[in-house]
């Protein structure tokens, strides 16, 4: 008992104040046959693991590496036969347990079969079918492997500026083996289109299993077939807009699709005309994101409006309750924030307080829901934020702008993310500048290269370095170096900086991108293997998704990007309106320094304890719930037992005798504790968090 108590106590001693709770991922191990005599292996380094961590590779239970793998998280097995592989981390000279197993893939992709919803006919007689649209990922069942949440968009989905009926929107949860866990029908009162149907997938209550959050309405049917609101209600007008009736926000169980909480959407639409037009375009411009507003646990941020009025509402999902954290409204003494939002938000901690700020476009909101700044340059279509210039302190933003009367000299703008001050820009020539991209594509210039739909190609200090512009829709880390590749439609290109042209690396024949001229993937993210990114595209006939992964051996080693919280929340908001590529909180490119150690804590999976970031299997005799809790906890253990609640410095603050179940911890202060339990059936230790 004392040994186990000591282990758990040492865990608390290593936890720093303000660590962000993140997913407890498995290795994401993949084994891909690249030719008749070689298999390429790739796996994750976790953000909590020591820099000295090395790996052994096992094939059908037999170690096949001659020395521990250290410089990358790749391995080439010179073998003509297929097998099952695992890897084992070596930490402090101790080999850990096996990773999950990976069978050999015959190709550098994984296909996931789909079952499209049945099409239909609108009230005005127009037929429609379904396309597999945006995706997100989350570990909905707590096993360490990502599931895919897929949005089915009807072929008649609309931009807000377009009239017309649309079909219903559906959300599916899919395991990587193709198992469909559930389907949610958002119903006829949620109009289909990129600006209406953002869905956030994240472990909002930090219980080890992701939830789904999105706007709902009368007629939404959850993944268990349960109706939300009035089934018969139909608020569509003759132009197909939904400008009447209640609007809801719902949290769905990620594993079952069940609606766990539904509340009124904030803000309410109010008078349609008050948002800037009378037909329903500007009133229903929605966006969404995830942010660590308290520095430790994720919050949901839902937005409405950016052409005129701008409102952002932050929510917490804790202890089975959905509560409002704050609402920022440009109508409430924040008039300068009108028209200062984009078709997306980005999120990150730019002031170094450990808490995220929300970036709307030309304005930003602090973690407490108060305005941080606005630079008055107006609305835009593209937004990128990371450390683009590693020679200056902090992060920068690269953005395109739409209205010449607002942006002045800055059709394209490079600014200080913390203050909003423009550092340099590109003349928009009185045009709506609809595209912009910033990634590292030229190793001759330190930092990111920047370009957009006007001007040429620039380094991160604003110097012109070329007239030829690469594609500017999306990006992906794919090959062996640290620069980033161009992702546009169904192909990946490498920028030839010497000749000012793009060279094709991959074409996904018979697979398609989404969202019209935006040509974005279903999703691009670091979801398998090493730190580089996968690309998910739909088969053109919508019968499957294909996850493409690189098999180019890396020349570097970086922890999984999903353990950089800024990158991870960017994967969550990637599907919001005009999709943008994710960026980490640090400079990732040619000439980079060693990535900073992320200030994170893994969420323990069910049946495990975390020991200084290393996971141990533990079969607990006792259970405690809810955990964390703002009030009390229920402690259950069969038979008679004695429990003690102990602080992280060893002080006993509560102790009692119980039988089978008792309520505990109602009077203890906010903080982290160890429950020490003794009984004739055995002893146990559990961690609890009082909020």
C-alpha positions in Angstrom: 0.0 0.0 0.0 2.8 2.4 1.0 4.7 1.8 -2.3 1.6 2.5 -4.4 0.9 5.6 -2.3 4.5 6.8 -2.9 4.2 6.4 -6.7 0.9 8.4 -6.8 2.4 11.0 -4.5 5.4 11.4 -6.8 3.0 11.9 -9.7 1.6 15.0 -7.9 5.0 16.3 -7.1 5.8 16.4 -10.9 2.6 18.2 -11.9 3.1 21.9 -12.4 0.5 24.6 -11.8 -1.5 25.3 -14.9 -0.7 22.2 -17.0 -3.2 21.7 -19.8 -5.1 18.4 -19.8 -4.7 16.6 -23.1 -5.5 13.3 -24.7 -3.7 10.2 -23.6 -2.9 8.9 -27.1 -1.4 5.5 -28.0 1.6 5.3 -30.3 -0.4 5.6 -33.5 1.8 2.9 -34.9 1.6 2.1 -38.6 3.5 -0.4 -40.7 3.4 0.2 -44.5 4.9 -2.0 -47.2 6.8 0.4 -49.5 8.3 -2.3 -51.8 8.5 -6.1 -52.0 11.4 -6.2 -49.5 10.7 -3.3 -47.1 8.2 -2.2 -44.5 8.2 1.4 -43.2 7.2 1.9 -39.5 6.2 5.2 -37.9 4.9 6.0 -34.4 4.3 8.8 -32.0 6.6 10.4 -29.4 4.4 11.8 -26.7 4.7 15.3 -25.5 5.2 14.1 -21.9 8.1 11.8 -22.6 11.7 12.6 -21.7 14.1 13.8 -24.5 16.2 10.7 -23.7 13.4 8.3 -24.7 14.4 5.6 -27.2 12.5 2.7 -28.7 12.8 -0.9 -29.5 10.8 -2.4 -32.4 9.2 -5.9 -32.3 8.0 -8.0 -35.1 5.7 -10.9 -34.1 7.1 -10.5 -30.6 10.8 -10.6 -31.6 13.0 -7.5 -31.3 14.4 -6.5 -34.7 16.5 -3.4 -34.1 20.2 -3.8 -33.3 20.3 -0.6 -31.2 17.6 1.6 -29.7 15.9 4.0 -32.2 16.6 7.5 -31.1 17.0 10.1 -34.0 13.5 9.5 -35.4 10.3 7.6 -34.7 10.6 5.6 -37.9 12.1 2.3 -38.7 12.7 0.3 -41.9 12.2 -3.5 -41.7 14.0 -5.2 -44.6 11.4 -8.0 -45.0 9.4 -9.5 -47.7 6.8 -11.1 -45.4 4.0 -9.3 -43.7 3.8 -9.4 -39.9 2.5 -7.7 -36.8 4.6 -5.0 -35.2 4.8 -3.2 -31.8 7.2 -0.7 -30.3 8.4 -0.3 -26.7 9.7 2.9 -25.3 12.8 2.9 -23.2 12.6 5.5 -20.4 15.3 5.9 -17.8 16.9 2.7 -19.1 13.7 0.7 -18.4 11.8 -0.8 -21.4 8.1 -0.1 -21.2 5.2 -2.4 -22.2 4.2 -3.0 -25.8 2.4 -0.4 -27.8 -0.8 -1.4 -29.6 -0.2 -3.8 -32.5 -0.1 -2.8 -36.2 -0.5 -5.2 -39.0 1.2 -4.5 -42.3 -0.6 -2.2 -44.7 -0.1 -3.0 -48.4 -0.5 0.7 -49.4 0.3 4.1 -47.9 -3.3 4.7 -47.0 -6.2 3.4 -44.9 -9.6 3.2 -46.4 -12.7 3.7 -44.3 -16.0 2.5 -45.9 -19.0 4.9 -45.7 -22.7 4.6 -45.8 -24.1 7.8 -47.2 -27.5 9.1 -46.0 -30.3 8.6 -48.5 -30.9 11.7 -50.6 -34.2 13.5 -50.9 -36.4 16.1 -52.5 -36.8 19.7 -51.2 -40.3 21.2 -50.8 -39.8 23.0 -54.1 -39.1 19.7 -55.9 -35.3 19.7 -56.2 -33.5 16.4 -55.7 -30.3 16.2 -53.7 -27.7 13.6 -52.6 -24.9 13.6 -50.0 -21.2 14.3 -50.0 -18.7 13.4 -47.3 -17.7 16.8 -46.1 -15.6 18.1 -43.2 -14.1 15.7 -40.6 -12.7 16.1 -37.1 -11.0 13.6 -34.8 -11.3 12.7 -31.1 -10.8 9.7 -28.9 -14.5 9.1 -28.1 -14.1 5.8 -26.3 -10.9 6.4 -24.4 -8.7 3.7 -26.0 -6.0 6.1 -27.1 -6.9 5.8 -30.8 -8.7 8.6 -32.7 -12.2 8.2 -34.1 -13.4 10.3 -37.0 -16.4 12.5 -36.9 -17.7 13.1 -40.4 -20.2 15.7 -41.5 -22.5 14.7 -44.4 -23.4 17.7 -46.5 -26.3 17.7 -49.0 -25.5 18.5 -52.6 -27.7 21.6 -52.3 -25.9 23.1 -49.3 -25.8 26.9 -49.5 -23.7 29.9 -48.7 -25.7 32.3 -46.6 -25.9 34.7 -49.5 -27.7 32.1 -51.6 -31.5 31.4 -51.3 -32.9 27.9 -51.5 -33.9 24.9 -49.5 -31.2 22.4 -48.3 -31.3 18.8 -47.2 -30.6 17.8 -43.6 -27.0 17.7 -42.3 -25.8 14.5 -40.6 -22.8 13.7 -38.3 -21.3 10.2 -38.2 -18.8 8.7 -35.8 -16.4 6.2 -37.4 -13.7 4.0 -35.9 -10.6 3.5 -38.1 -11.8 -0.1 -38.9 -14.9 1.4 -40.5 -17.3 0.7 -37.6 -20.1 3.3 -37.5 -20.8 4.2 -33.9 -23.8 6.5 -34.4 -25.4 9.0 -36.7 -26.9 12.4 -35.6 -29.5 14.1 -37.8 -29.4 17.9 -37.3 -32.9 18.2 -38.8 -34.6 20.5 -41.2 -34.3 23.6 -39.0 -30.5 23.6 -39.4 -29.6 24.9 -42.8 -26.8 23.2 -44.6 -23.7 25.2 -45.5 -20.2 26.0 -44.3 -21.3 29.0 -42.2 -24.1 27.1 -40.4 -22.8 23.7 -39.3 -19.5 23.8 -37.4 -19.0 21.0 -35.0 -16.4 20.9 -32.2 -14.9 17.5 -31.2 -12.9 17.6 -28.0 -12.7 16.1 -24.5 -14.4 19.1 -22.9 -14.8 17.6 -19.4 -11.4 15.9 -19.4 -12.7 12.5 -18.6 -10.7 10.7 -21.3 -13.5 10.6 -23.9 -14.3 13.3 -26.4 -17.6 15.0 -26.8 -19.2 16.7 -29.8 -20.7 20.2 -29.6 -22.8 22.0 -32.2 -25.8 24.1 -32.9 -29.1 22.2 -33.0 -32.8 23.0 -33.3 -36.3 21.6 -33.2 -36.2 18.3 -35.0 -32.5 17.3 -34.3 -32.3 13.6 -33.6 -29.3 12.4 -31.5 -27.3 9.2 -32.0 -29.7 7.1 -30.0 -32.7 8.3 -31.9 -33.9 10.7 -29.3 -35.6 13.9 -30.5 -34.6 17.4 -29.5 -37.5 19.9 -29.4 -40.6 19.7 -31.6 -40.5 17.1 -34.4 -43.2 18.8 -36.4 -41.8 22.3 -36.3 -40.6 23.7 -39.7 -39.3 27.2 -39.6 -37.9 27.3 -43.2 -39.3 30.3 -45.2 -40.1 30.2 -48.9 -36.5 31.2 -49.7 -35.1 28.3 -47.7 -33.7 30.4 -44.8 -34.4 29.5 -41.2 -35.0 32.9 -39.5 -37.5 31.9 -36.8 -37.9 29.3 -34.1 -35.7 28.4 -31.2 -31.9 27.8 -31.5 -30.0 25.4 -29.3 -26.5 24.4 -28.4 -26.1 20.7 -27.6 -23.3 18.6 -26.1 -23.4 15.0 -27.4 -21.7 11.9 -25.9 -18.9 11.1 -28.3 -19.2 7.4 -27.8 -22.9 7.0 -28.2 -24.1 10.2 -29.9 -26.6 10.8 -27.1 -27.5 14.4 -26.4 -26.3 15.0 -22.8 -27.2 18.7 -22.5 -29.1 21.2 -24.6 -29.5 24.9 -23.9 -30.4 28.1 -25.7 -27.9 29.2 -28.3 -26.1 32.5 -27.4 -26.7 35.0 -28.7 -30.2 34.7 -29.9 -30.8 35.9 -33.4 -33.1 38.7 -32.3 -34.1 40.9 -35.2 -32.7 39.8 -38.5 -32.2 43.3 -39.8 -30.1 44.3 -36.8 -27.2 42.1 -38.1 -26.9 44.1 -41.4 -29.4 42.8 -43.9 -33.1 41.7 -44.1 -32.9 38.4 -45.8 -30.7 36.2 -43.5 -27.2 36.5 -44.7 -25.3 38.2 -41.9 -27.4 37.0 -39.0 -26.4 33.4 -39.4 -22.6 33.8 -39.9 -21.5 31.2 -37.3 -18.0 30.2 -36.2 -16.7 28.0 -33.4 -13.4 27.0 -31.7 -11.9 25.4 -28.6 -9.7 27.2 -26.1 -8.0 26.7 -22.8 -9.4 29.8 -21.2 -8.5 28.8 -17.6 -5.1 27.4 -18.7 -5.9 23.8 -17.7 -9.2 22.6 -19.2 -10.8 23.2 -22.6 -13.8 25.5 -23.1 -16.1 25.8 -26.1 -16.3 29.1 -27.9 -19.2 29.7 -30.2 -19.5 32.8 -32.4 -22.2 34.7 -34.3 -21.6 37.6 -36.6 -18.6 39.5 -38.0 -19.8 41.8 -40.8 -21.4 44.1 -38.3 -22.2 42.9 -34.7 -19.7 40.4 -33.3 -20.6 38.0 -30.5 -18.5 35.2 -28.9 -19.9 33.0 -26.2 -17.6 30.7 -24.1 -19.0 27.6 -22.5 -17.8 24.9 -20.0 -18.9 21.3 -19.9 -18.1 20.2 -16.4 -19.7 17.5 -14.1 -22.5 16.9 -16.5 -23.5 20.5 -16.7 -23.2 23.0 -19.6 -22.6 26.5 -18.2 -21.8 29.9 -19.7 -18.3 31.2 -18.9 -18.7 34.6 -20.6 -20.3 36.4 -23.5 -18.4 39.1 -25.5 -20.8 41.3 -27.5 -19.8 44.3 -29.7 -23.1 45.8 -28.7 -22.0 46.0 -25.1 -19.5 48.9 -25.0 -17.4 47.2 -27.6 -18.4 49.0 -30.8 -14.8 49.0 -32.1 -15.1 45.3 -32.6 -17.9 45.5 -35.2 -16.8 44.2 -38.6 -13.5 43.0 -37.1 -14.1 39.2 -37.5 -13.2 36.6 -40.1 -14.8 33.5 -41.5 -12.8 31.6 -38.8 -11.2 32.1 -35.5 -7.8 31.0 -34.3 -6.7 30.4 -30.7 -3.5 30.6 -28.7 -1.7 32.0 -25.7 0.2 35.1 -27.0 0.7 37.0 -23.7 2.4 34.2 -21.8 -0.1 33.9 -19.0 -0.8 30.2 -19.8 -4.4 31.0 -20.9 -5.6 31.2 -24.5 -6.8 34.3 -26.3 -9.4 34.2 -29.1 -8.5 35.8 -32.4 -11.5 36.8 -34.6 -9.6 38.3 -37.5 -8.7 42.0 -37.0 -9.6 41.8 -33.3 -8.9 39.6 -30.3 -10.6 38.7 -27.0 -8.7 37.9 -23.8 -9.2 34.7 -21.9 -11.6 36.5 -19.4 -13.9 37.6 -22.2 -12.8 41.1 -22.3 -11.5 42.8 -25.5 -7.8 42.5 -26.0 -7.5 44.7 -29.1 -8.8 45.7 -32.5 -6.8 47.2 -35.3 -9.8 48.3 -37.4 -8.6 46.6 -40.6 -11.8 44.8 -41.0 -13.2 41.4 -42.2 -11.1 38.8 -44.0 -11.2 35.3 -45.5 -7.9 33.8 -44.3 -6.1 33.8 -40.9 -2.8 32.2 -39.8 -1.1 32.4 -36.4 2.2 30.9 -35.1 5.8 32.0 -34.6 6.5 32.9 -38.2 9.5 35.1 -37.5 11.7 33.2 -35.0 14.1 36.2 -34.8 11.5 38.3 -32.9 9.7 37.4 -29.7 6.2 36.0 -29.8 3.7 34.9 -32.4 2.6 36.7 -35.6 -0.6 36.7 -37.7 -0.8 36.7 -41.5 -4.2 37.7 -42.7 -6.0 38.8 -45.9 -8.6 41.6 -45.8 -11.7 42.3 -47.8 -12.7 45.9 -47.7 -10.3 48.6 -49.1 -12.1 51.3 -47.0 -11.1 49.4 -43.9 -7.7 47.9 -44.7 -6.1 50.9 -46.3 -2.5 49.9 -47.1 -2.9 46.4 -45.8 -4.7 44.1 -48.2 -2.4 41.5 -46.8 -1.2 42.1 -43.2 1.6 40.7 -41.1 1.1 41.7 -37.4 2.2 41.2 -33.9 -0.4 38.7 -32.5 -0.2 40.1 -29.0 -0.8 43.7 -29.7 -2.5 43.7 -33.1 0.1 46.2 -34.5 0.9 45.7 -38.2 4.6 45.0 -38.8 4.3 45.1 -42.6 1.8 44.5 -45.4 1.0 44.4 -49.1 -1.2 46.9 -51.0 -4.5 45.4 -51.8 -5.0 47.7 -54.9 -8.6 48.4 -53.8 -9.6 44.7 -54.2 -11.2 42.0 -52.0 -8.1 39.9 -51.1 -9.7 36.4 -50.7 -6.7 34.2 -50.0 -3.5 34.1 -48.0 -1.1 31.4 -46.8 2.0 31.5 -44.6 4.3 28.4 -44.3 8.1 27.7 -44.6 8.8 26.8 -48.2 12.3 28.3 -48.8 15.3 27.4 -46.6 17.3 30.4 -47.9 15.2 32.7 -45.7 14.7 32.0 -42.0 11.1 31.8 -40.9 7.9 31.5 -42.8 7.2 32.7 -46.4 4.0 34.7 -46.9 1.8 35.3 -49.9 -1.8 35.9 -50.9 -4.1 36.8 -53.7 -2.2 40.0 -54.5 1.5 40.9 -54.7 4.3 38.3 -54.8 6.2 36.0 -52.4 7.6 37.5 -49.3 9.9 36.5 -46.4 8.7 37.0 -42.8 10.2 40.4 -42.7 8.3 41.7 -45.7 11.1 41.5 -48.2 10.0 40.5 -51.7 11.7 37.2 -52.7 9.9 36.3 -55.9 7.0 37.1 -58.2 5.7 33.5 -58.6 3.1 32.6 -56.0 2.4 29.0 -54.9 -1.1 27.6 -54.3 -2.7 29.2 -51.3 -5.5 26.9 -50.1 -3.9 24.5 -47.6 -0.6 23.0 -46.4 0.8 19.8 -45.0 4.1 18.6 -43.4 4.8 15.5 -45.5 8.4 14.9 -46.6 11.7 14.4 -44.7 12.7 18.1 -44.2 11.2 20.7 -41.8 9.6 22.9 -44.5 5.9 22.4 -45.3 4.3 21.3 -48.5 1.4 22.7 -50.5 -2.0 20.9 -50.2 -4.5 22.0 -52.8 -7.5 19.9 -53.9 -6.5 16.3 -54.2 -2.7 16.8 -54.6 0.4 17.6 -52.6 3.2 19.7 -54.2 6.7 20.6 -53.1 7.8 24.2 -53.8 10.9 24.4 -56.0 12.3 27.6 -54.6 15.2 27.7 -57.1 12.9 27.7 -60.1 9.8 29.2 -58.6 7.4 26.4 -59.4 5.6 23.5 -57.7 6.6 19.9 -58.2 3.9 17.2 -57.7 4.5 14.7 -54.8 1.1 13.0 -54.7 -2.1 12.9 -56.6 -5.1 11.2 -55.0 -6.7 9.8 -58.2 -10.5 9.3 -57.8 -10.5 11.2 -54.5 -11.8 14.7 -54.1 -11.5 17.8 -51.9 -14.4 19.8 -50.5 -15.8 23.3 -50.2 -15.7 24.5 -53.8 -12.8 26.7 -54.8 -11.4 26.5 -51.2 -10.5 22.9 -52.2 -9.9 21.8 -48.6 -9.4 18.2 -47.4 -11.9 16.5 -45.2 -9.2 16.9 -42.6 -5.4 17.3 -42.4 -3.8 16.6 -39.0 -1.2 14.5 -37.2 -3.4 11.6 -36.5 -1.1 8.6 -37.1 2.6 7.8 -37.0 5.3 10.4 -36.3 4.8 14.2 -36.1 4.0 14.7 -39.8 0.5 15.1 -41.0 -2.0 12.8 -42.6 -4.5 13.9 -45.3 -8.1 12.6 -45.4 -10.0 12.9 -48.7 -13.3 11.4 -49.8 -13.7 9.1 -52.7 -15.4 11.0 -55.4 -18.4 8.6 -55.3 -18.6 9.1 -51.5 -18.3 5.4 -50.7 -15.2 5.8 -48.5 -12.7 8.1 -46.8 -9.0 7.5 -47.5 -6.3 8.5 -44.9 -3.1 9.2 -46.8 0.1 9.0 -44.8 3.7 9.6 -45.7 6.3 6.8 -46.0 9.3 9.1 -46.6 11.7 8.4 -43.7 12.1 11.4 -41.5 15.4 13.0 -40.7 14.2 14.6 -37.4 12.2 13.8 -34.3 9.4 15.9 -32.8 6.7 14.9 -30.3 3.3 14.5 -31.8 1.8 17.8 -32.8 -1.4 16.8 -31.1 0.3 17.4 -27.8 1.0 21.0 -28.7 -2.3 22.5 -27.4 -2.4 25.3 -30.0 -2.1 22.8 -32.8 -4.6 20.5 -31.2 -7.4 23.0 -30.8 -6.7 24.1 -34.4 -7.6 20.6 -35.5 -10.9 21.1 -33.6 -11.7 24.4 -35.3 -10.4 23.4 -38.8 -14.0 22.7 -39.9 -15.3 26.1 -39.0 -16.6 28.0 -42.1 -13.5 28.7 -44.3 -11.2 25.9 -43.2 -7.6 26.9 -42.5 -4.5 24.7 -41.9 -3.4 24.2 -38.3 -0.2 25.8 -36.9 1.7 25.0 -33.7 2.6 27.5 -30.9 6.3 27.4 -31.9 8.3 28.0 -35.0 8.4 24.7 -37.0 10.6 25.1 -40.1 14.1 25.1 -41.4 16.6 26.2 -38.9 14.3 25.8 -36.0 15.4 25.4 -32.4 14.4 22.3 -30.3 10.6 22.5 -29.8 9.7 23.7 -26.3 8.4 21.0 -23.9 4.6 21.3 -23.8 3.2 22.2 -20.4 0.6 19.4 -20.5 -0.7 16.5 -18.4 -2.2 13.4 -19.9 -5.7 12.4 -18.9 -5.5 9.0 -17.4 -7.4 6.3 -19.3 -10.0 4.2 -17.5 -8.1 1.6 -15.5 -4.7 3.3 -15.5 -2.6 5.7 -13.5 -0.1 8.2 -14.9 3.3 8.1 -13.3 5.3 11.2 -14.4 3.8 11.0 -17.8 4.2 7.2 -18.1 1.1 5.1 -18.1 0.7 2.1 -15.9 -2.1 -0.5 -15.9 -3.9 -0.6 -12.6 -7.1 -2.5 -11.8 -8.8 -0.4 -9.3 -10.9 -2.0 -6.5 -12.5 1.4 -5.8 -14.2 4.0 -8.1 -14.8 7.7 -7.6 -17.1 10.0 -9.5 -17.6 12.6 -10.7 -14.0 13.5 -11.0 -13.1 16.4 -11.2 -16.0 17.8 -9.1 -17.0 21.2 -7.8 -19.0 19.8 -4.9 -18.6 16.2 -3.5 -17.5 12.8 -4.8 -19.1 9.4 -4.6 -16.6 6.7 -3.5 -17.6 3.1 -4.1 -15.8 -0.1 -3.0 -17.3 -3.4 -2.1 -17.7 -4.1 1.7 -16.3 -2.2 4.6 -13.4 0.2 4.1 -11.6 3.2 5.5 -10.6 6.1 3.3 -8.4 9.1 3.9 -8.1 12.2 1.7 -4.5 13.5 1.6 -3.1 16.7 0.1 -0.2 16.7 -2.3 2.1 17.7 0.6 1.0 14.8 2.7 -1.6 16.3 5.0 -4.6 14.3 5.9 -7.8 16.5 5.5 -10.6 13.9 5.8 -11.0 10.3 7.0 -14.0 8.0 7.6 -15.3 4.5 7.7 -17.7 3.4 5.0 -19.5 0.5 3.5 -20.0 -0.1 -0.2 -20.5 3.6 -1.1 -20.2 7.0 0.6 -20.2 10.7 -0.2 -16.8 12.3 0.4 -14.9 15.6 -0.1 -17.7 18.0 0.2 -15.7 20.4 2.5 -12.2 20.1 1.1 -10.8 23.2 -0.6 -10.1 23.4 -4.4 -7.0 21.3 -5.3 -5.6 17.9 -6.2 -5.7 15.1 -3.7 -5.0 11.4 -3.2 -7.6 9.1 -1.7 -6.0 6.3 0.3 -8.3 3.3 0.9 -7.8 0.3 3.1 -10.1 -2.7 3.5 -10.0 -6.4 4.2 -10.5 -7.0 0.5 -7.4 -5.0 -0.4 -6.1 -1.5 -0.6 -6.2 1.2 -3.3 -5.2 4.8 -4.2 -7.0 7.2 -6.4 -6.5 10.8 -7.5 -9.2 13.4 -7.3 -9.5 17.0 -8.3 -11.7 19.5 -6.5 -12.6 22.5 -8.6 
